[in-house]
Every structure is written in C-alpha cells, then in structure tokens.
C-alpha cells in the first residue's frame, strides 16, 4: 500500500472513533472512495488501540477488534472495527474523551487465511513462522486468532499456542487434540 493510502487509513480510523465520541458525521465516504479507489476493495482489517505509556517496552492494549475474512469494503470494515475497538471490546470500558489523545492506532490489513495441514505439533512448528504468521485456531465451535505481533509478547511456540487455546475457550494443551489451524500475514500501519 502506498504511503498516502496508509496515512489515510489511520486518519479514517481516528475520525471514525471521533464520530462516535461526538455524534457528528466527519467522514465523507464518497469523496474518500473517489480519491482512494483501494478503499472500495473487499478487505479484512483489524484495528488495535494502544494507550501510550512512557518507560514501558510495550504499550498497553486498549482495544482490538477485527475481521478475519473480507466481507465488506476496506473503508466500511475499517470504520466499523475502529469504532468497535474503541467502544465494544468486552475487555475494556468504552473509550472516553479523556483517553482519545492518549491512544495510538494500528491498522492491520489481513491476507486471505490459508489452512495448514499438519500431522503433529512438530510439523506444525516447522510450518508456522513466528512474527510473520497470524494464526487462527478452530476446534468445534471454539475459535480465536492472534495477529503476528503477538509473537513479540509470546515468542515461544508453546506459550503462543497455550494462550491462543485459552483465548478460544479451550484447554492450554488443545494442540494435542489437533484443532484446525489457518495462517495469514498482515500489512501493518501504525501511528508514530
């Protein structure tokens, strides 16, 4: 994605949150699509909000919501998920005006997930590239995903998957029961 397109995605995400905070319409969808035709493409997007913290290795997560599969335009998915990350992430209270200037925004555009065929955990370890692949784990009705950035916080394969299993509502050792695994990559854009 071109630099100008990347910057406009961050701007749209921030304006979407501001729209919800103020109740005012700020985003002109028709004009944006006219200027940036890429916004018409069906794409899946995650929006992550972090609270800026001084003297911490990692910023503090403040919300993260996204789509795994493309089911609407990039523009609509971005607006929807920016608002959802700010106001509907069940792990956090809704964002308020006082926090708006304290958050930084990351937008992750996902590739189409690909199923990983594996016989055992050792083979799975060889097929997944930490830091590059986001992972979707599915077993029966349980499902969860971690974006590739999660590898920075959980760099060990065993820890990464124990937390992912738990996020899916399964036992930490759920890989023993051979869940379905899909991988994807992301193009990440973040505010500085």
N, C-alpha and C positions, 0 to 999 in steps of 0.2 A: 504494500500500500504506500502511496506517495506521502511525503511528509505533511503536505497541506491537508490531505484526507485524514491522516492520523490526528492532526490537531483539531480538525472539525469534529471528529468523533468524541474527543474529550470535552470539547465545548458543548456539544449536544447533550452529553451525559450530565454535565454540570447544570445546564439550563433546564433539563427535564426535572432534576431534583428541586431547583429553584421554583419552577412552575408549581410543583406540588406544595412547596412551603408557602408560596404567596397566593396561590389560587389564580394567578394571572397567566394568560397564554403568551408565551415568549417565542416558541419555536414555529417558524414558518416552513412547514414540510414541503410545500410546492416549490418554494424558492431554493431550498436545500437540494432537492432532487434535481432541479434544473441545473444547479451549479456543480453538483457532485453525483453523477449518474450511478456510481458504485453503491449509493445508498438504496437503490431500487432492487439490488440483488438479494435473493433469499440467503441469509447467513445466520449462524447461531453465535450468540455473544454472551459472555459473562461480564458482569460489572462488579468490581471489587472496590469497596471503600475502606481506606485505612485512615486511622487517626494518626496525625503526625506527632511523633514523640522524640524529644531530644534525648541523647545518650542511650539509645536502645538500638540493638543490632537489627531488629525487625520492627516495623511499625505495628501498631495494634489494630487488628482486624475490627472493622465497624459494620460490615455487611458485605455479603457476596451472594448474588443471585444470577442465574443464567439459564440459557437453553443449551441442550446438548445437540439437538438436531435442528437444522434450519426449517422453520415453519412459517416465517413471515419475513418481510423485508429487513435488511440491516438497520434501517432507520427506525422502524417500529420495534424491533427486538431490543435495540439499544435504549430507546426511550422507556419501554416497559421495564427492562431489567435494571436500569439506573434508578427508577422510582422504587422498584421492589427491593433493591439492595438497601436503599435509604430508609424505607418505611415498613417493609413487610418481612424482613429476615427475622424468623421467630427467635433467634438467639439474642436479639438486641431490641431495646425500645426504639420507637420511631425517632429518626433524626430530628433535631430541633434547630432553630435559627442560630443558637449559640455555638453549635458544632459545625455549621456549614463551612466556615472558613478554616476549620481545623482538619478537614478531611482532604485526602488526596485520592484521586480516582485512577483506576486501572481498567482498561477495556481489553478483553481477550477475545479475539475472533477465532473460532474453532474450525478445524478441518472436519470433514465427514469422518466419524469414527469407523474404525476397521476392527473386525473380530479377530482375536488372537486364538489360534488353535494350538493347544499345548497338551502334552501327556502328563507332565508332573511339574512340581514347583521349580525344579532345577531348569527345566526347559523354559518355563515362564521367565525366570531370571535372565536367561540369555536373549529373550525376545523383546524385553522392555528396556528402554534406555532412560535411566533416571535423569531428570532435568529436561529431557526432550519430550517425553510422552506424558500426556494426561491419561488417566485411567478411569474407565467405567467398570464397575463391578456389579454383577447381577446374579441373584440366586432366588428363584421362585418370584415372589412379589417384592423382594428387597432389592434396593438399588442405591448406589452412591457413586460420586465421582470426585476425584481430586485433580485440579489443574496441575500442569507441570511445575509451577512454582512451589508447590507443597514439598517437592523433593528437597528444597533448600532447608526446610524446617525438619523434615523427616528423611534424611539421606540414606538410611539403611533400609534395604528392601523389606525386611521383616517388620520393622516399625511402621513403614509406609502402609503396608498391607494390613497390619493389625489395626491401625487407625481407620483405614478405609472400610474394613469389615465392620468395625464398630459403628462408623457413620451410617452404614447400610442397615444397622439394626441386627447384625449377625455377631456370632462369637468371633473373638480376635483371631482365631485359627481357622477361619472359614475357607482358606485356600485348600485345606485338606479335603473339602467337600466339592472341589472342582467347580467353582462358580464360573459363569460366563464372564469373559474379560474382553473389553474393547479398548483400543488406544486411539489417541488423536494428538495433533500438535496444535499450537496456538500461535497467533501473531499478537504479541502483547504491546500495548501502547499505554504509557503511564505519564501522569503529570510529574513534573520535576519539582 
